[in-house]
Amino acid sequence: MSDIIWSIILIVGLFGWVASTLVFIFKAFPELGRFEVQQARKWGLVVAVSFVVWIVGLLNA
């Protein structure tokens, strides 16, 4: 039963990582030549956390 839970955590982490990376790209770089530091920090943290969730899910599934 716990493998199913870890598999769900793995999938959520993967989709979260991919989605947050796309949001990071579009929010941190809203136009050519401009970089939003505040948005990059916020979404960069979300990218890192979701990546860690994905890896932990991989290790435990």
mmJSON file of the N, C-alpha and C atoms, coordinates in Angstrom:
{"data_MODEL":{"atom_site":{
"group_PDB":["ATOM","ATOM","ATOM","ATOM","ATOM","ATOM","ATOM","ATOM","ATOM","ATOM","ATOM","ATOM","ATOM","ATOM","ATOM","ATOM","ATOM","ATOM","ATOM","ATOM","ATOM","ATOM","ATOM","ATOM","ATOM","ATOM","ATOM","ATOM","ATOM","ATOM","ATOM","ATOM","ATOM","ATOM","ATOM","ATOM","ATOM","ATOM","ATOM","ATOM","ATOM","ATOM","ATOM","ATOM","ATOM","ATOM","ATOM","ATOM","ATOM","ATOM","ATOM","ATOM","ATOM","ATOM","ATOM","ATOM","ATOM","ATOM","ATOM","ATOM","ATOM","ATOM","ATOM","ATOM","ATOM","ATOM","ATOM","ATOM","ATOM","ATOM","ATOM","ATOM","ATOM","ATOM","ATOM","ATOM","ATOM","ATOM","ATOM","ATOM","ATOM","ATOM","ATOM","ATOM","ATOM","ATOM","ATOM","ATOM","ATOM","ATOM","ATOM","ATOM","ATOM","ATOM","ATOM","ATOM","ATOM","ATOM","ATOM","ATOM","ATOM","ATOM","ATOM","ATOM","ATOM","ATOM","ATOM","ATOM","ATOM","ATOM","ATOM","ATOM","ATOM","ATOM","ATOM","ATOM","ATOM","ATOM","ATOM","ATOM","ATOM","ATOM","ATOM","ATOM","ATOM","ATOM","ATOM","ATOM","ATOM","ATOM","ATOM","ATOM","ATOM","ATOM","ATOM","ATOM","ATOM","ATOM","ATOM","ATOM","ATOM","ATOM","ATOM","ATOM","ATOM","ATOM","ATOM","ATOM","ATOM","ATOM","ATOM","ATOM","ATOM","ATOM","ATOM","ATOM","ATOM","ATOM","ATOM","ATOM","ATOM","ATOM","ATOM","ATOM","ATOM","ATOM","ATOM","ATOM","ATOM","ATOM","ATOM","ATOM","ATOM","ATOM","ATOM","ATOM","ATOM","ATOM","ATOM","ATOM","ATOM","ATOM","ATOM"],
"id":[1,2,3,4,5,6,7,8,9,10,11,12,13,14,15,16,17,18,19,20,21,22,23,24,25,26,27,28,29,30,31,32,33,34,35,36,37,38,39,40,41,42,43,44,45,46,47,48,49,50,51,52,53,54,55,56,57,58,59,60,61,62,63,64,65,66,67,68,69,70,71,72,73,74,75,76,77,78,79,80,81,82,83,84,85,86,87,88,89,90,91,92,93,94,95,96,97,98,99,100,101,102,103,104,105,106,107,108,109,110,111,112,113,114,115,116,117,118,119,120,121,122,123,124,125,126,127,128,129,130,131,132,133,134,135,136,137,138,139,140,141,142,143,144,145,146,147,148,149,150,151,152,153,154,155,156,157,158,159,160,161,162,163,164,165,166,167,168,169,170,171,172,173,174,175,176,177,178,179,180,181,182,183],
"type_symbol":["N","C","C","N","C","C","N","C","C","N","C","C","N","C","C","N","C","C","N","C","C","N","C","C","N","C","C","N","C","C","N","C","C","N","C","C","N","C","C","N","C","C","N","C","C","N","C","C","N","C","C","N","C","C","N","C","C","N","C","C","N","C","C","N","C","C","N","C","C","N","C","C","N","C","C","N","C","C","N","C","C","N","C","C","N","C","C","N","C","C","N","C","C","N","C","C","N","C","C","N","C","C","N","C","C","N","C","C","N","C","C","N","C","C","N","C","C","N","C","C","N","C","C","N","C","C","N","C","C","N","C","C","N","C","C","N","C","C","N","C","C","N","C","C","N","C","C","N","C","C","N","C","C","N","C","C","N","C","C","N","C","C","N","C","C","N","C","C","N","C","C","N","C","C","N","C","C","N","C","C","N","C","C"],
"label_atom_id":["N","CA","C","N","CA","C","N","CA","C","N","CA","C","N","CA","C","N","CA","C","N","CA","C","N","CA","C","N","CA","C","N","CA","C","N","CA","C","N","CA","C","N","CA","C","N","CA","C","N","CA","C","N","CA","C","N","CA","C","N","CA","C","N","CA","C","N","CA","C","N","CA","C","N","CA","C","N","CA","C","N","CA","C","N","CA","C","N","CA","C","N","CA","C","N","CA","C","N","CA","C","N","CA","C","N","CA","C","N","CA","C","N","CA","C","N","CA","C","N","CA","C","N","CA","C","N","CA","C","N","CA","C","N","CA","C","N","CA","C","N","CA","C","N","CA","C","N","CA","C","N","CA","C","N","CA","C","N","CA","C","N","CA","C","N","CA","C","N","CA","C","N","CA","C","N","CA","C","N","CA","C","N","CA","C","N","CA","C","N","CA","C","N","CA","C","N","CA","C","N","CA","C","N","CA","C","N","CA","C","N","CA","C"],
"label_alt_id":[null,null,null,null,null,null,null,null,null,null,null,null,null,null,null,null,null,null,null,null,null,null,null,null,null,null,null,null,null,null,null,null,null,null,null,null,null,null,null,null,null,null,null,null,null,null,null,null,null,null,null,null,null,null,null,null,null,null,null,null,null,null,null,null,null,null,null,null,null,null,null,null,null,null,null,null,null,null,null,null,null,null,null,null,null,null,null,null,null,null,null,null,null,null,null,null,null,null,null,null,null,null,null,null,null,null,null,null,null,null,null,null,null,null,null,null,null,null,null,null,null,null,null,null,null,null,null,null,null,null,null,null,null,null,null,null,null,null,null,null,null,null,null,null,null,null,null,null,null,null,null,null,null,null,null,null,null,null,null,null,null,null,null,null,null,null,null,null,null,null,null,null,null,null,null,null,null,null,null,null,null,null,null],
"label_comp_id":["MET","MET","MET","SER","SER","SER","ASP","ASP","ASP","ILE","ILE","ILE","ILE","ILE","ILE","TRP","TRP","TRP","SER","SER","SER","ILE","ILE","ILE","ILE","ILE","ILE","LEU","LEU","LEU","ILE","ILE","ILE","VAL","VAL","VAL","GLY","GLY","GLY","LEU","LEU","LEU","PHE","PHE","PHE","GLY","GLY","GLY","TRP","TRP","TRP","VAL","VAL","VAL","ALA","ALA","ALA","SER","SER","SER","THR","THR","THR","LEU","LEU","LEU","VAL","VAL","VAL","PHE","PHE","PHE","ILE","ILE","ILE","PHE","PHE","PHE","LYS","LYS","LYS","ALA","ALA","ALA","PHE","PHE","PHE","PRO","PRO","PRO","GLU","GLU","GLU","LEU","LEU","LEU","GLY","GLY","GLY","ARG","ARG","ARG","PHE","PHE","PHE","GLU","GLU","GLU","VAL","VAL","VAL","GLN","GLN","GLN","GLN","GLN","GLN","ALA","ALA","ALA","ARG","ARG","ARG","LYS","LYS","LYS","TRP","TRP","TRP","GLY","GLY","GLY","LEU","LEU","LEU","VAL","VAL","VAL","VAL","VAL","VAL","ALA","ALA","ALA","VAL","VAL","VAL","SER","SER","SER","PHE","PHE","PHE","VAL","VAL","VAL","VAL","VAL","VAL","TRP","TRP","TRP","ILE","ILE","ILE","VAL","VAL","VAL","GLY","GLY","GLY","LEU","LEU","LEU","LEU","LEU","LEU","ASN","ASN","ASN","ALA","ALA","ALA"],
"label_asym_id":["A","A","A","A","A","A","A","A","A","A","A","A","A","A","A","A","A","A","A","A","A","A","A","A","A","A","A","A","A","A","A","A","A","A","A","A","A","A","A","A","A","A","A","A","A","A","A","A","A","A","A","A","A","A","A","A","A","A","A","A","A","A","A","A","A","A","A","A","A","A","A","A","A","A","A","A","A","A","A","A","A","A","A","A","A","A","A","A","A","A","A","A","A","A","A","A","A","A","A","A","A","A","A","A","A","A","A","A","A","A","A","A","A","A","A","A","A","A","A","A","A","A","A","A","A","A","A","A","A","A","A","A","A","A","A","A","A","A","A","A","A","A","A","A","A","A","A","A","A","A","A","A","A","A","A","A","A","A","A","A","A","A","A","A","A","A","A","A","A","A","A","A","A","A","A","A","A","A","A","A","A","A","A"],
"label_entity_id":["1","1","1","1","1","1","1","1","1","1","1","1","1","1","1","1","1","1","1","1","1","1","1","1","1","1","1","1","1","1","1","1","1","1","1","1","1","1","1","1","1","1","1","1","1","1","1","1","1","1","1","1","1","1","1","1","1","1","1","1","1","1","1","1","1","1","1","1","1","1","1","1","1","1","1","1","1","1","1","1","1","1","1","1","1","1","1","1","1","1","1","1","1","1","1","1","1","1","1","1","1","1","1","1","1","1","1","1","1","1","1","1","1","1","1","1","1","1","1","1","1","1","1","1","1","1","1","1","1","1","1","1","1","1","1","1","1","1","1","1","1","1","1","1","1","1","1","1","1","1","1","1","1","1","1","1","1","1","1","1","1","1","1","1","1","1","1","1","1","1","1","1","1","1","1","1","1","1","1","1","1","1","1"],
"label_seq_id":[1,1,1,2,2,2,3,3,3,4,4,4,5,5,5,6,6,6,7,7,7,8,8,8,9,9,9,10,10,10,11,11,11,12,12,12,13,13,13,14,14,14,15,15,15,16,16,16,17,17,17,18,18,18,19,19,19,20,20,20,21,21,21,22,22,22,23,23,23,24,24,24,25,25,25,26,26,26,27,27,27,28,28,28,29,29,29,30,30,30,31,31,31,32,32,32,33,33,33,34,34,34,35,35,35,36,36,36,37,37,37,38,38,38,39,39,39,40,40,40,41,41,41,42,42,42,43,43,43,44,44,44,45,45,45,46,46,46,47,47,47,48,48,48,49,49,49,50,50,50,51,51,51,52,52,52,53,53,53,54,54,54,55,55,55,56,56,56,57,57,57,58,58,58,59,59,59,60,60,60,61,61,61],
"pdbx_PDB_ins_code":[null,null,null,null,null,null,null,null,null,null,null,null,null,null,null,null,null,null,null,null,null,null,null,null,null,null,null,null,null,null,null,null,null,null,null,null,null,null,null,null,null,null,null,null,null,null,null,null,null,null,null,null,null,null,null,null,null,null,null,null,null,null,null,null,null,null,null,null,null,null,null,null,null,null,null,null,null,null,null,null,null,null,null,null,null,null,null,null,null,null,null,null,null,null,null,null,null,null,null,null,null,null,null,null,null,null,null,null,null,null,null,null,null,null,null,null,null,null,null,null,null,null,null,null,null,null,null,null,null,null,null,null,null,null,null,null,null,null,null,null,null,null,null,null,null,null,null,null,null,null,null,null,null,null,null,null,null,null,null,null,null,null,null,null,null,null,null,null,null,null,null,null,null,null,null,null,null,null,null,null,null,null,null],
"Cartn_x":[0.818,0.0,0.853,1.975,2.795,3.464,3.686,4.255,3.314,2.022,1.042,1.089,1.199,1.267,2.534,3.673,4.92,4.871,4.179,4.03,3.2,2.167,1.362,2.193,2.986,3.871,4.87,5.394,6.33,5.697,4.49,3.813,3.483,3.011,2.712,3.982,5.087,6.361,6.847,6.695,7.123,6.313,4.977,4.139,4.346,4.552,4.831,6.137,7.144,8.441,8.363,7.7,7.574,6.749,5.614,4.743,5.417,6.074,6.72,7.921,8.584,9.683,9.157,8.048,7.446,6.983,6.351,5.912,7.117,8.191,9.423,9.936,9.969,10.482,9.647,8.341,7.473,7.348,7.475,7.368,8.691,9.797,11.102,11.603,11.191,11.601,10.359,9.695,8.432,8.591,9.733,9.999,11.486,11.858,13.248,14.124,15.176,16.123,15.736,14.655,14.218,14.141,14.647,14.665,14.046,13.01,12.319,12.884,13.678,14.364,13.364,12.383,11.394,10.646,10.176,9.459,10.395,11.647,12.609,12.897,13.02,13.26,12.075,10.877,9.677,9.495,9.522,9.287,10.487,11.68,12.86,12.78,12.255,12.054,11.015,9.945,8.924,9.505,10.333,10.996,11.863,12.66,13.558,12.787,11.732,10.95,10.259,9.664,8.983,9.978,11.188,12.223,12.605,12.765,13.1,11.974,10.72,9.579,9.609,9.913,9.986,11.087,12.274,13.386,13.088,12.518,12.16,11.124,10.174,9.205,9.852,10.84,11.558,12.299,12.917,13.7,12.833,11.606,10.756,9.679,9.458,8.377,8.809],
"Cartn_y":[-1.205,0.0,1.256,1.218,2.419,2.729,1.696,1.946,2.778,2.586,3.365,4.828,5.053,6.427,7.117,6.409,6.997,7.223,6.362,6.552,7.793,8.025,9.238,10.478,10.411,11.528,11.779,10.699,10.801,11.525,11.144,11.753,13.216,13.503,14.898,15.738,15.189,15.903,16.16,15.173,15.335,16.413,16.32,17.322,18.701,18.746,20.02,20.624,19.774,20.251,20.804,20.069,20.522,21.805,21.831,23.013,24.227,24.045,25.192,25.692,24.805,25.248,26.117,25.722,26.549,27.891,27.887,29.144,30.01,29.401,30.141,30.853,30.147,30.733,31.938,31.804,32.888,34.037,33.764,34.828,35.549,34.817,35.433,36.208,35.809,36.484,36.942,38.003,38.411,38.966,39.534,40.021,39.926,40.063,39.916,40.957,40.507,41.401,41.861,41.328,41.728,40.507,40.66,39.575,40.059,39.364,39.717,38.866,39.496,38.772,38.201,38.982,38.537,37.295,37.328,36.178,34.974,35.239,34.151,33.447,34.199,33.586,32.732,33.279,32.566,31.276,31.378,30.2,29.264,29.796,28.938,28.046,28.587,27.787,26.693,27.03,26.025,24.937,25.316,24.333,23.394,23.954,23.139,22.189,22.678,21.836,20.71,21.024,19.981,18.965,19.408,18.484,17.519,18.052,17.208,16.211,16.654,15.757,14.631,14.979,13.975,12.952,13.415,12.514,11.623,12.181,11.383,10.326,10.701,9.731,8.621,8.986,7.973,6.996,7.512,6.665,5.726,6.115,5.324,4.507,4.75,4.023,2.601],
"Cartn_z":[0.0,0.0,0.0,0.708,0.778,-0.565,-1.396,-2.719,-3.578,-3.412,-4.171,-3.744,-2.455,-1.953,-2.45,-2.39,-2.884,-4.391,-5.109,-6.554,-6.863,-6.07,-6.248,-5.93,-4.849,-4.498,-5.624,-6.202,-7.323,-8.507,-8.871,-10.026,-9.751,-8.544,-8.182,-8.227,-7.715,-7.747,-9.161,-10.038,-11.428,-12.138,-12.022,-12.674,-12.061,-10.756,-10.095,-10.561,-10.749,-11.204,-12.631,-13.508,-14.895,-14.976,-14.291,-14.331,-13.71,-12.576,-11.932,-12.731,-13.455,-14.322,-15.454,-16.036,-17.093,-16.554,-15.383,-14.776,-14.444,-13.939,-13.651,-14.895,-16.001,-17.242,-17.657,-17.608,-18.076,-17.081,-15.794,-14.788,-14.567,-14.567,-14.312,-15.525,-16.713,-17.945,-18.697,-18.223,-18.844,-20.258,-20.554,-21.914,-22.18,-23.412,-23.815,-23.12,-22.459,-21.819,-20.424,-19.883,-18.538,-17.632,-16.401,-15.433,-14.136,-13.675,-12.436,-11.293,-10.425,-9.354,-8.342,-7.945,-6.945,-7.433,-8.661,-9.222,-9.385,-9.762,-9.945,-8.622,-7.549,-6.241,-5.812,-5.953,-5.53,-6.33,-7.632,-8.462,-8.48,-8.286,-8.173,-6.952,-5.852,-4.649,-4.893,-5.591,-5.915,-6.807,-7.769,-8.64,-7.807,-6.899,-6.079,-5.163,-4.529,-3.613,-4.382,-5.514,-6.279,-6.849,-7.173,-7.631,-6.509,-5.301,-4.152,-3.871,-3.968,-3.767,-4.804,-6.038,-7.1,-6.816,-6.416,-6.15,-4.943,-3.898,-2.721,-3.108,-3.946,-4.441,-5.25,-6.07,-6.849,-5.949,-4.911,-4.027,-3.185,-2.908,-2.016,-2.72,-4.001,-4.704,-5.039],
"occupancy":[1.0,1.0,1.0,1.0,1.0,1.0,1.0,1.0,1.0,1.0,1.0,1.0,1.0,1.0,1.0,1.0,1.0,1.0,1.0,1.0,1.0,1.0,1.0,1.0,1.0,1.0,1.0,1.0,1.0,1.0,1.0,1.0,1.0,1.0,1.0,1.0,1.0,1.0,1.0,1.0,1.0,1.0,1.0,1.0,1.0,1.0,1.0,1.0,1.0,1.0,1.0,1.0,1.0,1.0,1.0,1.0,1.0,1.0,1.0,1.0,1.0,1.0,1.0,1.0,1.0,1.0,1.0,1.0,1.0,1.0,1.0,1.0,1.0,1.0,1.0,1.0,1.0,1.0,1.0,1.0,1.0,1.0,1.0,1.0,1.0,1.0,1.0,1.0,1.0,1.0,1.0,1.0,1.0,1.0,1.0,1.0,1.0,1.0,1.0,1.0,1.0,1.0,1.0,1.0,1.0,1.0,1.0,1.0,1.0,1.0,1.0,1.0,1.0,1.0,1.0,1.0,1.0,1.0,1.0,1.0,1.0,1.0,1.0,1.0,1.0,1.0,1.0,1.0,1.0,1.0,1.0,1.0,1.0,1.0,1.0,1.0,1.0,1.0,1.0,1.0,1.0,1.0,1.0,1.0,1.0,1.0,1.0,1.0,1.0,1.0,1.0,1.0,1.0,1.0,1.0,1.0,1.0,1.0,1.0,1.0,1.0,1.0,1.0,1.0,1.0,1.0,1.0,1.0,1.0,1.0,1.0,1.0,1.0,1.0,1.0,1.0,1.0,1.0,1.0,1.0,1.0,1.0,1.0],
"B_iso_or_equiv":[0.0,0.0,0.0,0.0,0.0,0.0,0.0,0.0,0.0,0.0,0.0,0.0,0.0,0.0,0.0,0.0,0.0,0.0,0.0,0.0,0.0,0.0,0.0,0.0,0.0,0.0,0.0,0.0,0.0,0.0,0.0,0.0,0.0,0.0,0.0,0.0,0.0,0.0,0.0,0.0,0.0,0.0,0.0,0.0,0.0,0.0,0.0,0.0,0.0,0.0,0.0,0.0,0.0,0.0,0.0,0.0,0.0,0.0,0.0,0.0,0.0,0.0,0.0,0.0,0.0,0.0,0.0,0.0,0.0,0.0,0.0,0.0,0.0,0.0,0.0,0.0,0.0,0.0,0.0,0.0,0.0,0.0,0.0,0.0,0.0,0.0,0.0,0.0,0.0,0.0,0.0,0.0,0.0,0.0,0.0,0.0,0.0,0.0,0.0,0.0,0.0,0.0,0.0,0.0,0.0,0.0,0.0,0.0,0.0,0.0,0.0,0.0,0.0,0.0,0.0,0.0,0.0,0.0,0.0,0.0,0.0,0.0,0.0,0.0,0.0,0.0,0.0,0.0,0.0,0.0,0.0,0.0,0.0,0.0,0.0,0.0,0.0,0.0,0.0,0.0,0.0,0.0,0.0,0.0,0.0,0.0,0.0,0.0,0.0,0.0,0.0,0.0,0.0,0.0,0.0,0.0,0.0,0.0,0.0,0.0,0.0,0.0,0.0,0.0,0.0,0.0,0.0,0.0,0.0,0.0,0.0,0.0,0.0,0.0,0.0,0.0,0.0,0.0,0.0,0.0,0.0,0.0,0.0],
"pdbx_formal_charge":[null,null,null,null,null,null,null,null,null,null,null,null,null,null,null,null,null,null,null,null,null,null,null,null,null,null,null,null,null,null,null,null,null,null,null,null,null,null,null,null,null,null,null,null,null,null,null,null,null,null,null,null,null,null,null,null,null,null,null,null,null,null,null,null,null,null,null,null,null,null,null,null,null,null,null,null,null,null,null,null,null,null,null,null,null,null,null,null,null,null,null,null,null,null,null,null,null,null,null,null,null,null,null,null,null,null,null,null,null,null,null,null,null,null,null,null,null,null,null,null,null,null,null,null,null,null,null,null,null,null,null,null,null,null,null,null,null,null,null,null,null,null,null,null,null,null,null,null,null,null,null,null,null,null,null,null,null,null,null,null,null,null,null,null,null,null,null,null,null,null,null,null,null,null,null,null,null,null,null,null,null,null,null],
"auth_seq_id":[1,1,1,2,2,2,3,3,3,4,4,4,5,5,5,6,6,6,7,7,7,8,8,8,9,9,9,10,10,10,11,11,11,12,12,12,13,13,13,14,14,14,15,15,15,16,16,16,17,17,17,18,18,18,19,19,19,20,20,20,21,21,21,22,22,22,23,23,23,24,24,24,25,25,25,26,26,26,27,27,27,28,28,28,29,29,29,30,30,30,31,31,31,32,32,32,33,33,33,34,34,34,35,35,35,36,36,36,37,37,37,38,38,38,39,39,39,40,40,40,41,41,41,42,42,42,43,43,43,44,44,44,45,45,45,46,46,46,47,47,47,48,48,48,49,49,49,50,50,50,51,51,51,52,52,52,53,53,53,54,54,54,55,55,55,56,56,56,57,57,57,58,58,58,59,59,59,60,60,60,61,61,61],
"auth_comp_id":["MET","MET","MET","SER","SER","SER","ASP","ASP","ASP","ILE","ILE","ILE","ILE","ILE","ILE","TRP","TRP","TRP","SER","SER","SER","ILE","ILE","ILE","ILE","ILE","ILE","LEU","LEU","LEU","ILE","ILE","ILE","VAL","VAL","VAL","GLY","GLY","GLY","LEU","LEU","LEU","PHE","PHE","PHE","GLY","GLY","GLY","TRP","TRP","TRP","VAL","VAL","VAL","ALA","ALA","ALA","SER","SER","SER","THR","THR","THR","LEU","LEU","LEU","VAL","VAL","VAL","PHE","PHE","PHE","ILE","ILE","ILE","PHE","PHE","PHE","LYS","LYS","LYS","ALA","ALA","ALA","PHE","PHE","PHE","PRO","PRO","PRO","GLU","GLU","GLU","LEU","LEU","LEU","GLY","GLY","GLY","ARG","ARG","ARG","PHE","PHE","PHE","GLU","GLU","GLU","VAL","VAL","VAL","GLN","GLN","GLN","GLN","GLN","GLN","ALA","ALA","ALA","ARG","ARG","ARG","LYS","LYS","LYS","TRP","TRP","TRP","GLY","GLY","GLY","LEU","LEU","LEU","VAL","VAL","VAL","VAL","VAL","VAL","ALA","ALA","ALA","VAL","VAL","VAL","SER","SER","SER","PHE","PHE","PHE","VAL","VAL","VAL","VAL","VAL","VAL","TRP","TRP","TRP","ILE","ILE","ILE","VAL","VAL","VAL","GLY","GLY","GLY","LEU","LEU","LEU","LEU","LEU","LEU","ASN","ASN","ASN","ALA","ALA","ALA"],
"auth_asym_id":["A","A","A","A","A","A","A","A","A","A","A","A","A","A","A","A","A","A","A","A","A","A","A","A","A","A","A","A","A","A","A","A","A","A","A","A","A","A","A","A","A","A","A","A","A","A","A","A","A","A","A","A","A","A","A","A","A","A","A","A","A","A","A","A","A","A","A","A","A","A","A","A","A","A","A","A","A","A","A","A","A","A","A","A","A","A","A","A","A","A","A","A","A","A","A","A","A","A","A","A","A","A","A","A","A","A","A","A","A","A","A","A","A","A","A","A","A","A","A","A","A","A","A","A","A","A","A","A","A","A","A","A","A","A","A","A","A","A","A","A","A","A","A","A","A","A","A","A","A","A","A","A","A","A","A","A","A","A","A","A","A","A","A","A","A","A","A","A","A","A","A","A","A","A","A","A","A","A","A","A","A","A","A"],
"auth_atom_id":["N","CA","C","N","CA","C","N","CA","C","N","CA","C","N","CA","C","N","CA","C","N","CA","C","N","CA","C","N","CA","C","N","CA","C","N","CA","C","N","CA","C","N","CA","C","N","CA","C","N","CA","C","N","CA","C","N","CA","C","N","CA","C","N","CA","C","N","CA","C","N","CA","C","N","CA","C","N","CA","C","N","CA","C","N","CA","C","N","CA","C","N","CA","C","N","CA","C","N","CA","C","N","CA","C","N","CA","C","N","CA","C","N","CA","C","N","CA","C","N","CA","C","N","CA","C","N","CA","C","N","CA","C","N","CA","C","N","CA","C","N","CA","C","N","CA","C","N","CA","C","N","CA","C","N","CA","C","N","CA","C","N","CA","C","N","CA","C","N","CA","C","N","CA","C","N","CA","C","N","CA","C","N","CA","C","N","CA","C","N","CA","C","N","CA","C","N","CA","C","N","CA","C","N","CA","C","N","CA","C","N","CA","C"],
"pdbx_PDB_model_num":[1,1,1,1,1,1,1,1,1,1,1,1,1,1,1,1,1,1,1,1,1,1,1,1,1,1,1,1,1,1,1,1,1,1,1,1,1,1,1,1,1,1,1,1,1,1,1,1,1,1,1,1,1,1,1,1,1,1,1,1,1,1,1,1,1,1,1,1,1,1,1,1,1,1,1,1,1,1,1,1,1,1,1,1,1,1,1,1,1,1,1,1,1,1,1,1,1,1,1,1,1,1,1,1,1,1,1,1,1,1,1,1,1,1,1,1,1,1,1,1,1,1,1,1,1,1,1,1,1,1,1,1,1,1,1,1,1,1,1,1,1,1,1,1,1,1,1,1,1,1,1,1,1,1,1,1,1,1,1,1,1,1,1,1,1,1,1,1,1,1,1,1,1,1,1,1,1,1,1,1,1,1,1]
}}}
